[in-house]
Amino acid sequence: MENSERNIRIPSDKMRSEFLRILINSGFEKQKAEKCASIFTLNSLEGVYSHGVNRFSRFVKNTIDGFIKPDSDPTLIHRTGSLEQWNGNLGPGPLNATFATDRAIELARENGIGMVALANTNHWMRGGTYGWQAAAKGFVFIGWTNTCPNMPAWGGKDPRLGNNPFVIAVPYKNEAIVLDFAMTQFSYGKMETYRNEGKQLPYPGGFNKSGVLTIDPGEILETWRPLPIGYWKGAGLSLLLDILATILSGGLSTNQVNSCVSEHGLSQVFIAINIKSLSNFPAIDNSINQIIVDLQKSLPETEMGKVRYPGENVVQIRNANLKDGIPVNKLIWEKILSL
């Protein structure tokens, strides 16, 4: 998000304090409010505005409307080996996801690999948050969530699938390699950000009313016909992620999550892998580094271009926003202040 007449810069401390104030006034006890405020601020600080500051007002509204239960905590349903099933009890999605990630890590410490399947939870906001969380503790992370029906099956026109965000994270040096992506070419949050900024998408992201691929985010948000990644491959992957999240958690499937406004009652999966328990652990850093060095030898398609690994620019964005403030659409910030 670039500076423009539409945007202002908000220091991260100020953003977090405003989030905290609003969450406490919306029914959160202080400790949970602090955790949620920190997650929303960090997402914004690291450039994921679509699932940070831009989504905060909707999160508050869903809490006030009763879809998010600020005082609820996850409860254990069943355990078998290194796999556990939990009920999120409609608690705050980011807090439930943080808990589930930590629990998967604990299971991985004991068993080498740990899985937590979470039913009856809420939108987890930025999926990459939990990849960075696990990688910071030295664990590989794989996780995904289902969503409301917001993407047509390949060859269909009406939304039957979810864009089901998927995350893979691997510890790398002092940071991580983190791949965080929805099954649509652009997430709905990303398209809303482009629309709010008055910008076109860099690549076609879905179909307009005439069934023609378009780079206009407003047209796609109107038709609810986003383009699956890899066309039929993304649609197929979405279906299988939904099936796995549903059967592993014992929760709702995408077709049962019938409201895209509140989008509650979701099913999610969190997997942690303890690479320190592997026989080749001493060589892993070198193996990853060789792969990344080779990747960065790629010939860029433009003179000033650079080939990056997933998550490489997060540190740069984080430091810039810490220095200059987080860019926020003026209207969005005014709405937040009025909550």
TAQUI-V126797 format. One line per field, one symbol per residue. ss: DSSP state (@ for helix, = for strand, . for the rest). psi: psi as a letter, one per 30 degrees, with the letter a starting at -180 (. if undefined). Layout:
# TAQUI-V126797
ss->???
psi->???
This chain:
# TAQUI-V126797
ss->......====.@@@@@@@@@@@@@@....@@@@@@@@@@@@@@@@...@@@.@@@@@@@@@@@@..........======..=====.....@@@@@@@@@@@@@@@@@@@.==========.....@@@@@@@@@...======.....==......===....=======..=======..=...@@@@@@@@@.........==.....==..@@@@@@@..=.=...@@@@@@@@@@@@@@@@@@....@@@.......==========.@@@...@@@@@@@@@@@@@@@..................@@@@@@@@@@@.====@@@@@@@@..
psi->klkaffllkkkeeeeeeeeeeeeefggkleeeeeeeeeeeeeeeeggiefgceffeeeeeefeefgekjfgklkkkekkjbgkkklkfhglkeeeeeeeeeeeeeeeeeefekkkkkjlhalkgcjefefeeeeefggkkkkllllaljgkklkflfkjfllgikkkkkkkjbgbljjjjklflekleeeeeeeeffhllkflkfakafggkklgjeeeefefhilkkkgcfeeeeeeeeeeeeeeeefgakleffifjfeeilhlklkjkkkjfffkfgeffeeeeeeeeeeeeffkjkfleglkkllkfefeeeeeeefeeflkkkkeeeeeeeff.
